[in-house]
Amino acid sequence: MSTVLIVDDSQTLRQMLSEILQTSGLKVVEATNGVEAKEKIQLKAPDLVITDLIMPQMNGYELCRWIKNDPTVQNIPVLICSTKSEEFDRYWGMKQGADAYITKPFHPGDLVKAVRQLLSS
């Protein structure tokens, strides 16, 4: 069973994402910001990270950059899930190493499809 780390400072969104992913047969771990996510990744690397961008302490761009620059975890796919929907935001997220970018609000089916694609690649 694949493990997905959800990183978002919104408890409501973490809960919603968890339910969608668990219903799809995935194991879910949660973190409230990039610093907490980094600690969890170093303890036990997940198969995929879904991160928000705007969070306290360490934002999603910084977390993505850290993952993609750390040789021990750089192969973990990163999916950015953010309300920032401008083309520049998407461009900048991909420039930091993100493997995919979904904007909120999203359709649960689109999220599951993106997660499955990233886990199978």
JOWOVEN-V323375 format. One record per residue. N is the residue number from 0. RES is the residue in one letter. NEAR is the number of other C-alpha atoms within 10 Angstrom. Layout:
BEGIN
N|RES|NEAR  N|RES|NEAR
END
This chain:
BEGIN
0|M|7  1|S|12  2|T|19  3|V|24  4|L|23  5|I|27  6|V|30  7|D|28  8|D|20  9|S|13  10|Q|13  11|T|10  12|L|15  13|R|22  14|Q|14  15|M|11  16|L|20  17|S|20  18|E|14  19|I|15  20|L|20  21|Q|13  22|T|11  23|S|11  24|G|12  25|L|17  26|K|16  27|V|19  28|V|16  29|E|21  30|A|20  31|T|19  32|N|24  33|G|27  34|V|18  35|E|14  36|A|24  37|K|18  38|E|12  39|K|16  40|I|17  41|Q|11  42|L|9  43|K|9  44|A|18  45|P|20  46|D|19  47|L|21  48|V|27  49|I|25  50|T|30  51|D|28  52|L|24  53|I|17  54|M|18  55|P|13  56|Q|11  57|M|16  58|N|19  59|G|28  60|Y|22  61|E|16  62|L|23  63|C|29  64|R|17  65|W|17  66|I|22  67|K|19  68|N|14  69|D|10  70|P|9  71|T|11  72|V|16  73|Q|15  74|N|13  75|I|20  76|P|24  77|V|29  78|L|26  79|I|25  80|C|23  81|S|21  82|T|15  83|K|16  84|S|14  85|E|9  86|E|9  87|F|10  88|D|15  89|R|18  90|Y|12  91|W|12  92|G|23  93|M|18  94|K|13  95|Q|18  96|G|19  97|A|25  98|D|17  99|A|18  100|Y|20  101|I|20  102|T|16  103|K|12  104|P|10  105|F|12  106|H|10  107|P|13  108|G|10  109|D|11  110|L|19  111|V|16  112|K|11  113|A|16  114|V|21  115|R|15  116|Q|11  117|L|17  118|L|15  119|S|6  120|S|6
END
